Structures are given as C-alpha cells and as structure tokens.
Amino acid sequence: TEVAKDAADIILLDDEFSSIVHGIEQGRLSSENLQKSIAYTLCSKVPQCMPNFMELLGIPLALNVSQVLAIDIGTDIWTAIAYAWQPKESALMARKPRHPSLEKIVNVGVLVYAYGYM
C-alpha cells in the first residue's frame, strides 16, 4: 500500500533476490567510493592551509584566496569526482557488512591514510 511505501526505507520494484544483492552491492560501492573521495580531499587540504598558518608567523602569502580557490576547483574537484565513480573491486561483496553506528565513513583509518599520505 501507499502507507507502507511512505514508511519504508527501501522500496523493492520486484521480488527477485538478485535485485536485493545488486542494491547492497551498489550501497557498498557508494560507501567505499565516498570514503576514497573524502580521504583524497582531506589529504589535499592541509597543504593548502599551511600558507595561511605561515602568514600568522609573518611570512607573506604567495597566492591570494581567489587563486587558491581557482586551483582547488581546477584540480581537486575533478579528482574527487573520479574517485566517486570508480568501478567496484572484486572482493566488494566478500567483506563483512559495515555497522553504521560503529564504523563511520570518516574513521581513524581514513584520517591516518589521508594525513599520513602527505
């Protein structure tokens, strides 16, 4: 009924098990690609913030804010989009499910990878 559809988190269009498996696979792929995109974006933000911290020490800026934003739009956004559209890995469905309240998308592993990569 329409009431059940409004209350549901997921609405199945057919009763095939393969549709459920495909939906789970797409959810895992989206989660994994979002994690990769966030890790890349975090990794590139610290070097962009360092000149602003150096300005506090009296060192003049090499680029102004609009130039930094132009570089950011020209480089970081396209790479983050490329990470978001990566194809699935072969062992995607072999992994255990991620518990949403215990394992966050931005967790310690992502932060260590992002900031340790620099």
N, C-alpha and C positions, 0 to 999 in steps of 0.2 A: 504494500500500500504506500501511498504518498507520505504518510506519517512516519512509517518505518524508514523510508528513503531519506527523509529530512533528519532523522535521529542518527543515522548510520555514519560511521567514519569512512567506510568504503562501500561502494555500490557495485555489485557484480553484474556485468551485462549478460553473462552466460554462466552455466553451471559446470563448465569444464575445469578440471583440476589444473590443466596446463595454463589457464588464464591466471589462476592464483599464483602459480610458480613464477610466471612471467612478471606479474605485479611485484612480487617480493624481490625478484632479480633487479627490476628497474629501481625499486626503492634503495636497495643496497648499492647499486651503481651510482645513483644520485648522491647518496650519503658519502661514498668514497671519493667521488669527484669533487664534491663540495669541500671535503677535508683537504684534498690536494690543492685546490684553489686558494683556500684560506692560508695554508702553510706557505705557499708561494708569496701571497700578498703580504703576510706578516714578515717574511724574510726580506722583502724589498723595502719595507717602511722604515726600519731602523737606520739604514744608510742615508735615507732621505731626511731623517730628523736630526742626524748628527750635526750638520752645518748650523741648524738653529741653536743647538746646545753650545756650539763653539762661539756663536755670536754673544752668548751670555758672558763668555770669557774675554770679550773684546775683539775677537777675530772677525773681520768683515765678511759679509756673505759674498759668495762667488756668483750665486744666482738669486734673482728675486722670486717671490712667491709665484707669480704668473708663469715664469719659466719652469719652475719645478712642477707645477700642475700640468703644463703642456707636455713635459717629458713623461709624467705619470700617465696621462691619457694616451700618449703615443706608444707607450711600451707595456706598462703593467696590465692595463685592461684587456688587451688582446691576448696576452699570455694566460691570464686568469680565465678568460672565456675558452681558450683552447683546453685548459685543464678540465673545465666543466663538461666538455663534450668528448672526453677521451672514451674509447671503447672499453668494454669490460675485460677484466683479467680472467684467465682460465679457471682459477680457484675461487671465484667470487661466491659461488653457491656452496662451496665446501666449508666455508668458515661458519663458526657458530654465530647465532643472531646477536646483535648488539642490543644490550638493555638500555633503553633511552634515558632512564634516570641515573644509572650507574656509569655509563660510558658516554660522555659528551662528545660532540663533533670536534670541538676545540678542547683537547685534553693535554695532559702533561707531555705525552709523546709527540704531539703535533708541535707544541711550543719548543721542546728540545730540538726537534728536527729543524724547525724554522729558524730559531736563533742560533743553533749550533752549526748550521749550514754556512752561515756568514763566515 
